[in-house]
Amino acid sequence: MAKKQCIFIKRYKLATMKQRFFLIFFSIAAYIFLHTETVAQSNAEEWKLVWSDEFNKKGLPDSNKWGYDTGGSGWGNNELQFYTANRMKNARIEKGMLIIEAHKEDWENKKFTSARLVTREKATWKKGLIEVRAKLPSGLGTWPAIWTLADNKLMRWPDDGEIDIMEHVGYDQGRIHGTIHCKKYNHIIGTQKAANVLLDDCSQNFHTYQLKWDQDSISIGVDGNYYFKYTNERTGYDAWPFNNNMYLLLNIAVGGNWGGAKGVADNIWPQRMEVDFVRVYELTEKN
């Protein structure tokens, strides 16, 4: 009886070893196959630069590439600044950098001025990779942003989509936010999809803020660290309006519902966002 049990155990162990062998073999084979497919795909495609501004010409921003949003309406967020246009004090190029600068000054019944540059009706994209290398302002009440909106003549917010590539509020120094807004997911109803990452030196050093998106997903990152991803649910326009042509916005807001949630400092102005470059790429097949 003991011998039979021993033989059975040996056979069981042998069968188990064979099963493990085949499991390991097929796992390795599957990995190699999938990895080969991924490598083949990446080798067949490459990112091609399709639009950029290196800010090499001193003076006002290039009017062929940038327009302005102007006014002091509060912009739906109770912001305190008046956005000006073609005013060197608020937006200019110097030493190879775009400078967007917020000042504490009386202007059109507002106590602050700033600038909001836009590519609307000049350059739009519905997929690709956007990279903006920038150094951010700091201090209570500052609210810089790098973001996109749909370039629709009758744009409806949030229905038509917003992608926040970078937002930073001065009362939470060093925390970088990436967010998407649409009809189904937005901050008005508290359902926005977002993530954040700590970047302690964001106001001392330049970092590259990135958006990568196509018809399937949106990824937001900094310096190659993609910390936020939103995937197309394929439930309709309410959750995915991001096939719209999107334009880019760069600005510094002052105060507002979020930026001013803990007040606005009186003695830190002016504050600037410096932008080294803006580059837009699209994925193309290699020749």
C-alpha positions as CSV (number, residue, x, y, z in Angstrom):
1,M,0.0,0.0,0.0
2,A,2.8,2.3,0.9
3,K,4.6,1.6,-2.4
4,K,1.4,2.4,-4.4
5,Q,1.0,5.7,-2.5
6,C,4.7,6.5,-3.2
7,I,4.2,5.8,-6.9
8,F,1.0,7.9,-7.0
9,I,2.8,10.8,-5.3
10,K,5.7,10.6,-7.7
11,R,3.4,10.6,-10.7
12,Y,1.4,13.5,-9.2
13,K,4.5,15.5,-8.7
14,L,5.7,14.7,-12.2
15,A,2.3,15.8,-13.7
16,T,2.4,19.0,-11.6
17,M,5.9,19.7,-12.8
18,K,4.8,19.2,-16.4
19,Q,1.9,21.6,-15.9
20,R,4.2,24.2,-14.4
21,F,6.6,23.8,-17.2
22,F,3.9,24.3,-19.9
23,L,2.4,27.2,-17.9
24,I,5.8,28.9,-17.7
25,F,6.6,28.1,-21.3
26,F,3.3,29.6,-22.6
27,S,3.6,32.6,-20.4
28,I,7.1,33.4,-21.7
29,A,5.9,32.8,-25.3
30,A,2.9,35.1,-24.8
31,Y,5.1,37.8,-23.4
32,I,7.6,37.6,-26.2
33,F,4.7,37.7,-28.8
34,L,3.1,40.8,-27.2
35,H,6.4,42.5,-26.6
36,T,7.4,41.9,-30.2
37,E,4.0,43.3,-31.4
38,T,4.6,46.4,-29.3
39,V,8.1,46.9,-30.5
40,A,7.0,46.4,-34.1
41,Q,4.3,49.0,-33.6
42,S,6.6,51.6,-32.0
43,N,9.2,51.0,-34.7
44,A,6.6,51.6,-37.4
45,E,5.5,54.9,-35.9
46,E,7.2,58.0,-34.7
47,W,6.3,61.4,-33.2
48,K,6.5,64.2,-35.8
49,L,6.7,67.8,-34.8
50,V,3.8,69.6,-36.5
51,W,3.7,73.0,-34.6
52,S,5.9,74.8,-32.2
53,D,7.0,78.2,-30.8
54,E,10.6,78.5,-29.5
55,F,10.1,82.2,-28.6
56,N,13.2,83.4,-30.3
57,K,12.0,86.8,-31.5
58,K,11.9,89.5,-28.9
59,G,8.7,91.6,-28.4
60,L,5.1,90.6,-28.4
61,P,4.1,87.0,-28.9
62,D,3.8,85.9,-32.6
63,S,0.4,87.0,-33.8
64,N,0.4,84.2,-36.4
65,K,0.4,81.7,-33.6
66,W,-1.2,83.4,-30.6
67,G,-4.3,85.4,-29.9
68,Y,-5.7,86.7,-26.6
69,D,-8.7,86.3,-24.4
70,T,-9.4,89.7,-22.9
71,G,-11.6,91.1,-20.2
72,G,-12.3,91.1,-16.5
73,S,-15.6,89.2,-16.2
74,G,-14.3,86.8,-13.5
75,W,-14.2,84.0,-16.1
76,G,-16.8,81.9,-14.3
77,N,-14.4,81.5,-11.3
78,N,-14.6,85.0,-9.6
79,E,-11.1,85.7,-10.8
80,L,-9.6,89.1,-9.9
81,Q,-7.5,89.9,-13.0
82,F,-8.2,91.8,-16.2
83,Y,-6.7,90.0,-19.2
84,T,-5.1,92.4,-21.6
85,A,-4.0,92.1,-25.2
86,N,-0.9,93.2,-27.0
87,R,0.5,94.7,-23.8
88,M,4.2,94.0,-23.2
89,K,3.8,94.3,-19.5
90,N,1.6,91.2,-19.3
91,A,2.9,89.1,-22.2
92,R,6.2,89.4,-24.0
93,I,9.2,87.5,-25.3
94,E,12.6,88.2,-23.8
95,K,15.8,86.2,-23.7
96,G,14.2,83.4,-25.6
97,M,11.3,83.0,-23.2
98,L,7.7,83.8,-23.3
99,I,6.8,85.8,-20.1
100,I,3.3,85.9,-18.9
101,E,3.2,88.3,-16.0
102,A,0.5,89.3,-13.5
103,H,0.7,92.7,-11.9
104,K,-1.1,94.4,-9.0
105,E,-2.5,97.6,-10.6
106,D,-5.8,99.3,-11.2
107,W,-7.1,98.5,-14.7
108,E,-10.7,98.6,-16.0
109,N,-12.2,98.4,-12.5
110,K,-9.9,95.5,-11.6
111,K,-7.0,95.4,-9.2
112,F,-4.8,93.0,-11.2
113,T,-3.8,92.6,-14.8
114,S,-2.5,89.5,-16.6
115,A,-2.6,87.7,-20.0
116,R,-4.2,84.7,-21.4
117,L,-2.7,83.5,-24.7
118,V,-4.7,81.2,-27.0
119,T,-4.2,79.4,-30.3
120,R,-7.9,79.4,-31.1
121,E,-8.6,79.8,-34.8
122,K,-4.8,79.7,-35.5
123,A,-3.9,76.1,-34.5
124,T,-6.0,73.2,-33.2
125,W,-5.5,69.5,-32.8
126,K,-7.7,66.5,-32.0
127,K,-4.9,64.1,-31.1
128,G,-1.2,64.1,-30.5
129,L,1.4,65.1,-28.0
130,I,1.7,68.6,-26.5
131,E,4.8,69.6,-24.5
132,V,5.2,72.9,-22.7
133,R,8.4,73.6,-20.8
134,A,7.7,76.2,-18.2
135,K,8.7,77.7,-14.8
136,L,5.7,78.6,-12.6
137,P,4.9,81.6,-10.4
138,S,4.5,81.2,-6.7
139,G,2.7,82.9,-3.8
140,L,-0.8,83.1,-2.3
141,G,-3.4,83.9,-5.0
142,T,-1.4,82.8,-8.1
143,W,-3.2,80.3,-10.4
144,P,-1.2,79.5,-13.6
145,A,-2.6,77.1,-16.1
146,I,-1.7,75.2,-19.3
147,W,-4.8,73.8,-20.8
148,T,-7.0,73.1,-23.9
149,L,-10.6,73.8,-24.9
150,A,-12.7,72.8,-27.9
151,D,-12.4,75.2,-30.9
152,N,-16.2,75.3,-31.5
153,K,-17.9,78.6,-32.5
154,L,-20.7,77.9,-30.0
155,M,-18.5,76.2,-27.4
156,R,-20.5,74.8,-24.5
157,W,-18.6,74.3,-21.2
158,P,-18.1,71.7,-19.9
159,D,-20.0,69.7,-22.6
160,D,-17.4,70.2,-25.3
161,G,-14.4,69.3,-23.1
162,E,-11.5,70.8,-21.3
163,I,-8.1,69.2,-20.6
164,D,-6.0,70.8,-17.9
165,I,-2.4,69.9,-18.7
166,M,-1.1,71.8,-15.7
167,E,-2.7,73.8,-12.9
168,H,-1.0,75.1,-9.8
169,V,-2.5,77.1,-6.9
170,G,-0.1,79.2,-4.8
171,Y,-1.5,78.1,-1.4
172,D,-0.5,74.5,-2.2
173,Q,3.0,75.1,-3.4
174,G,4.5,72.4,-5.6
175,R,1.4,70.3,-6.2
176,I,0.7,70.0,-10.0
177,H,-2.8,69.0,-11.1
178,G,-3.9,67.3,-14.3
179,T,-7.7,67.2,-14.9
180,I,-10.3,66.6,-17.6
181,H,-13.8,68.1,-17.7
182,C,-16.8,67.1,-19.7
183,K,-20.6,67.0,-19.2
184,K,-20.5,63.8,-17.2
185,Y,-17.3,64.6,-15.3
186,N,-16.7,68.2,-14.1
187,H,-15.9,70.2,-11.0
188,I,-19.3,71.9,-10.9
189,I,-21.0,68.6,-10.0
190,G,-17.9,67.3,-8.2
191,T,-17.3,64.4,-10.6
192,Q,-14.2,65.7,-12.4
193,K,-11.4,63.2,-13.2
194,A,-8.1,64.3,-11.9
195,A,-4.8,63.4,-10.3
196,N,-1.8,65.4,-9.0
197,V,1.9,65.0,-8.4
198,L,4.4,66.9,-6.2
199,L,7.0,69.0,-7.9
200,D,8.8,70.9,-5.1
201,D,10.9,73.1,-7.4
202,C,8.3,74.0,-10.0
203,S,8.8,77.7,-9.3
204,Q,12.6,77.5,-9.3
205,N,13.3,75.3,-12.3
206,F,11.8,74.5,-15.7
207,H,9.8,71.3,-16.2
208,T,8.1,69.9,-19.3
209,Y,4.3,69.5,-18.9
210,Q,2.8,67.0,-21.3
211,L,-0.5,65.9,-22.8
212,K,-0.7,62.8,-24.9
213,W,-4.1,61.8,-26.4
214,D,-5.9,60.0,-29.1
215,Q,-9.4,58.6,-29.7
216,D,-8.9,56.0,-26.9
217,S,-7.3,57.8,-23.9
218,I,-5.8,61.0,-22.5
219,S,-2.6,60.9,-20.5
220,I,-1.1,63.9,-18.6
221,G,2.4,64.0,-17.3
222,V,5.5,66.0,-16.4
223,D,9.0,65.3,-17.5
224,G,7.9,61.9,-18.9
225,N,6.1,60.8,-15.7
226,Y,2.5,60.3,-16.9
227,Y,0.7,60.4,-13.6
228,F,-2.9,60.7,-14.9
229,K,-4.9,58.7,-17.5
230,Y,-8.5,59.0,-18.6
231,T,-9.8,56.2,-20.9
232,N,-12.6,56.7,-23.4
233,E,-15.7,54.8,-21.9
234,R,-17.3,54.8,-25.3
235,T,-20.6,55.8,-23.7
236,G,-21.1,58.9,-25.9
237,Y,-20.3,62.6,-26.1
238,D,-21.2,63.3,-22.5
239,A,-18.1,61.4,-21.3
240,W,-15.9,61.8,-24.4
241,P,-16.0,65.1,-26.3
242,F,-12.3,65.0,-26.9
243,N,-12.5,64.2,-30.6
244,N,-13.2,67.9,-31.0
245,N,-10.4,70.1,-32.4
246,M,-8.7,71.5,-29.2
247,Y,-6.8,74.7,-28.9
248,L,-4.1,75.6,-26.3
249,L,-4.3,78.3,-23.6
250,L,-1.5,79.7,-21.4
251,N,-2.4,82.1,-18.5
252,I,-2.0,83.2,-15.0
253,A,-5.2,83.9,-13.1
254,V,-5.3,85.8,-9.8
255,G,-7.5,84.6,-6.9
256,G,-10.8,83.0,-7.9
257,N,-12.8,80.2,-6.4
258,W,-9.8,77.9,-6.3
259,G,-6.7,80.1,-6.7
260,G,-8.0,82.5,-4.0
261,A,-9.5,79.9,-1.7
262,K,-7.1,80.9,1.0
263,G,-6.7,84.6,0.1
264,V,-4.5,86.6,-2.1
265,A,-1.2,88.0,-0.9
266,D,-0.6,91.7,-1.2
267,N,3.1,91.9,-1.4
268,I,4.3,89.3,-4.0
269,W,3.5,91.0,-7.3
270,P,4.4,90.9,-10.1
271,Q,4.4,87.1,-10.6
272,R,5.4,85.5,-13.9
273,M,5.2,82.2,-15.8
274,E,8.2,81.7,-18.0
275,V,7.8,79.4,-21.0
276,D,10.8,78.0,-22.8
277,F,8.9,76.3,-25.7
278,V,5.6,74.9,-26.8
279,R,5.8,71.8,-29.1
280,V,3.1,69.7,-30.7
281,Y,3.7,66.3,-32.2
282,E,1.5,63.9,-34.1
283,L,2.1,60.2,-34.5
284,T,2.9,59.2,-38.1
285,E,4.1,56.1,-39.9
286,K,7.8,55.9,-40.6
287,N,8.8,55.9,-44.2
